[in-house]
Amino acid sequence: MCVALLIFATWSHAADDTGAMREIGAGVYSFTIGEGNHSMFVVGADNVAVFEPFHSGHAQKLLAAIRSVTDKPVSHAFISHNHWDHSSGGQVFTEAGARTVMHELAAAWVEANPGRDSAPPDATWSGSRKDIDMGDFSVEMRYLGINHGLGLTVFTIPERKAAFIADLVTPNRVMFSVVPDFNIGEWERSLGELLNLDFDIAVCSHNERPGDEALNGCTKTHAEEERQFIRDLRNAIIAEFAKGTRFMAIPKAVRLPQYEHWVGYDEWLEMNTYRLMTDLFMGPFPWIPDAQ
Ligand SMILES: [Zn+2]
């Protein structure tokens, strides 16, 4: 463990409201203020790249955390997708001299549906792939399709073997409530693509690893577990279909004891089941043609 990691690991336990951070790779930091949202920042030779401001309060504390590590300028603040709980607060970094960046599909949604704390991005990108040169590292941006929300971008930093993954992988938790705005088939396919990307460590925007392990981020193992959960739940539903279980009785009939220890199992498994059943019944949604 490097000295910096020791210092920040200690700081991460401090019972104050400055948030917590940890160096999880060379110059790669995870950061949270304890609301279940995790940002990442990468310190380079000349500048800093930030991933996910979430909201202004979070972003201000994130900026303070960055300033406790380095006085290098924040050149870019990357935003993963359109949803308000991720795309707000970018103005904090714009005012600090950075350029906020979103996929054009996300930016169009934010423009049409501004939240209380929203700001249009300073730059947008289009298509399925774009790289940003940060000097001694690069940020690879990939839009993998309509898996969740609009324009959801997976970021990798190959020089640091790091990634930032929003909403597609949430360690140690069942799917989020009613699985809103996910195309589940595209999500599974995207997880397969994500597993082929070049990274060893990532920050997952939401992370339910126990204790303060969430500050350690996530790995491909968690992406595999996410995909397996979807498959196991679908197979359990199909097994109830085969048994002739009444449609409305299926959510209470489906049990996946191997995931009992996951956060949300008691509260959300039935909702997850309803959503996946609906998907099997109606077909995949949401969907739009050529969403690039
Ligand atoms: Zn989302």
Boltz pocket constraint, residues with backbone or C-beta under 6 A from the ligand:
constraints:
  - pocket:
      binder: B
      contacts: [[A, 81], [A, 83], [A, 86], [A, 148], [A, 149], [A, 167]]
      max_distance: 6.0
